[in-house]
Structure formats: structure tokens, C-alpha cells
Amino acid sequence: MVIALGVAWILDGLEITIAGNVTNIISKPDALNLSSASVSFAVGTIYLLGEVFGAIVFGGLSDRWGRKNLFMITLGVYLVGGGLSALTLGHGTGWAIWLAGTRFVSGMGIGGEYAAINSAIDELIPAKYRGRVDVGVNGTYWAGAFIAAALTYFVVNHLSHSVSWRVAFLIGPVLGFVILFVRKNLPESPRWLLMHGRVEEAEAAVKMIEQHTLDTGGSLDDVDEDKAIEITPARNIGFFTLAKTLFATYPRRSIYGASLMITQSFLYNAIFFTYSLVLTKVFGVASGNTELYFMVFAAGNLLGPLTIGRLFDSVGRRKMISGTYLLSGLLLLVTSFAFKAGALDALTQTACWGVIFFFASAGASAAYLTVSEIFPVEVRAKAIAVFFAIAQSFGAFGPWLFGQLIGNGTDHTKLFYGYVLGAVIMMGGGIIAAFLGIDAENKSLEDVASPLSAVKSASAKVGQSLKPESGPPPAPAV
């Protein structure tokens, strides 16, 4: 399940990195002969806009149609968009529009993945391990970035301009196509099934998971009957109900979730999307060698969630999220002054980024975990989609701002102030987390946020019936 669902993050990291690496190739006369501005807009900006659109559309459908249906559909949408991007055959305005349109479709698929995937992972992983698994899976974005940088350096850069970028755009779809067959065997979320009155299917899914546990040498604890919840299955939970839930029922949690998502998105987009400019214009690195530095950068980002992710379950959400945000912001502040003083070169600057984002990556991954576990099951996917869209909208401002600050690379003072701004923003997110954080570690999702449809959540006895959306009452179920 972790491999089948976590590939969404790998694909996004791969797509973003590939896009940044092949922009200069696509603009070559023997490729598509587009201007740098046109290529950046079609390949990067349009892709991000597609992610926002896809998150909103598919996030709502995930709560309505189910987690499994959506993570099959969204992967299919991505495969179509990615494959068609590689089939941009000619030059001129028409083909530029074609490329932009197919990149938008690819972005839609990946944006929709975020909502469906995080919902499914959190609803299927035991509470004891939910933090480390979600943080680790979210951190695999950087495995995709590392793969993309390595393939670009060792393969794509050695192909002709007319072929190389097409091969690059096909890497993600090929990987996604293989995973499509793995995903079809995953169960639907029993929580989602219960919320829609499909009790027998939910029981069957749980029994399958329990039997697999026993067959592989695991054990099952007794069910605490005092944890039973009586619910009325949801009928049609729209965005009006979502808005009411976010801003009337859980306003503090909404502020908390938005602050985590916005701050990490601004910092990451600002640093990551402009790092090649810093390497080439500020430090004089040859454009064909930037991928080597990106691999180091990606490795640091990947190791953080994989190594300290378990602490989000043991030490706790509030302490770890606020700590990683504050520490990464503080380290960035120190590095900013070293940069201004001219004490860093391309290698030492990249080493500093590796350490800073070792902690920042774990915190950023936990931001997605947070917005997926602190809201009720009926609106979980839509909530993820909304906060993701908000974060991307604010994050899109970062690359533009830092691009202006970099300029021709001769004036380090402006970029220094940009780094200071990023550090302050990240530390601000950490301070908010310290005060508004939710101690969700080792708790059932229903203990963190009771379902909107719950009509009795204390001392409800096993065997109580759930009211269906229509038709006769279902059989009694736990």
C-alpha cells in the first residue's frame, strides 16, 4: 500500500525536477524553438495551476466517490497528460498551446492524487504508525527529484535535443503505468464505506485486513466497545459544509493547517525553483552540472522524513512540527549571513541546504499529515485539497520574488534579504505550531476529529445499526 500510494509523491518530485531541467532544452532551435518565458510558463506554471485545479475537483470527488476510485482515476489522468506531453511534435504557437494543455492535464492528475492518497493512507494505517508512515511517504517527493536529476545528468543530457526532453517526459508515465496494476488490488477505506452506509463492504475490507494480519504472524487486540460511534451516513457533503466545518467548527485548526502549508510552500518553491539560477549566475556552475548539486539537495530532503519521521509518533506532533520549522528557519538565517559574507561556494551552499532541508522536509511532510488528520472523515479529502490549493497559490509567489532578487547574480544583498525573509516565514510557522498544534499522535482519527455524522460517540454499544443513505436498514455492524 505504501509503495502503490506513495508513488504519487515520487511522480510529482520527478515531474517538477524534469520540468526545471529540460526547460533550456525545449527552447533550442532543434527542439521546439520556444522562448524561455514560453517554455517556463507552459511546462512549470501551467503544471502548478493544473495541480490546484485537480486538487479541488478530485478532492471533492474523493469524498463522494471513494478513495480507491479516485486514486485510480487521478493516476490515469496523469498518465494521459504525461504521454501526450511527449507527443508535442511541431513548432509554433499551436504546439506551445498543446504542450501547455497536456501539462495542465498532468498537473490535474497529480493534484488530485494528493487529496485521495493522503486520505487513504491515514484511514488505513494504524494510529501508532500513522505519523511516521505519512511523513515518510510524503518525503518520497525527493526520491522522485533525485531520480529525475540523476536521469537528466546521465541519460537525458546525452541525447539529441529533439529526443531528450520527450524521453524525460515519458519517465513518469512509464513508472505510473506499472503502479496502476498494483493499486487495483488495494482495499477501499472502511471509514469511507461506513460514512456512506456501505456497512457490509466495510466489514469485508476490515476482515480482509485482519485475516492478512493473522496470516503473516501478527496479532489483534480486543476492540474497546467504549470507542464505538453511532453515525448517520453522509448524503451530500459539499463545499458549503466544508467551509462551515473549517471556519465555524474548527477555526483554530484551519489557521494552524493553513499556516503550516503556506510557510513551507513559500520556502520550498522559492529555494527549489531558483536554485539552478543561483548555481549558474551566482556561483558560476556550468548548466550541465547543476543536476549533481540537485542530487545532494534532494538526498538531504529525503533522508529527513525517513530517519526522524518516527519521532512524530513518539515525541509528538506539536513538538516535532514546531521544532523542525523553527530549527530549519534558524539554520537558514545563519546560512544567509554566511552567504552575504561570501563565505560559501556552490558546494558548501548545497551542503548547508542539505542540512537545513533535512529538518524542513520532515516538517513540510508533516504539514500534509496534519491537514489530513485534524478534520472529520466526511470532508478530509476536500480539506486537503483546499489547503493544498492555498499553499500552491502563495508558494507560486516565491520563485518570482527570488528570481527578481537574483537578477544577474552580482548583487548578493538582495538575495540575502530574500533568504532572511524565508527564514522568518518558516520560523513563524513553527511558532504558530507551538501554540495551535494538535497532539494527534497515537490517537484514532475519530478521537482527533469526530465524524460530522456522529450522533452518539460515548458508550455506544457494539451491534448498533447505521442508518443508510436510502433503502432498508443495514445489518448491525461495529
Secondary structure, DSSP 8 states (H G I E B T S, - for coil): -HHHHHHHHHHHHHHHHHHHHHHHHHTSTTTT---HHHHHIIIIIHHHHHHHHHHHHHHHHHHHH-HHHHHHHHHHHHHHHHHHHTT--S-SHHHHHHHHHHHHHHHHHHHHHHHHHHHHHHHHS-TTTHHHHHHHHHHTHHHHHHHHHHHHHHTGGGS-HHHHHHHHHHHHHHHHHHHHHHHTTS---HHHHHHTT-HHHHHHHHHHHHHHHHHTT-------GGG--EE---S---HHHHHHIIIII-HHHHHHHHHHHHHHHHHHHHHHTTHHHIIIIIS---GGGHHHHHHHHHHHHHHHHHHHTTHHHHT-HHHHHHHHHHHHHHHHHHHHHHHHTT---HHHHHHHHHHHHHHHHHHHHHHHHHHHHSS-GGGHHHHHHHHHHHHHHHHTHHHHHHHHHHTTS--HHHHHHHHHHHHHHHHHHHHHHHHH----TT--HHHHS--TTEEE-SS--TT-----SSSS------
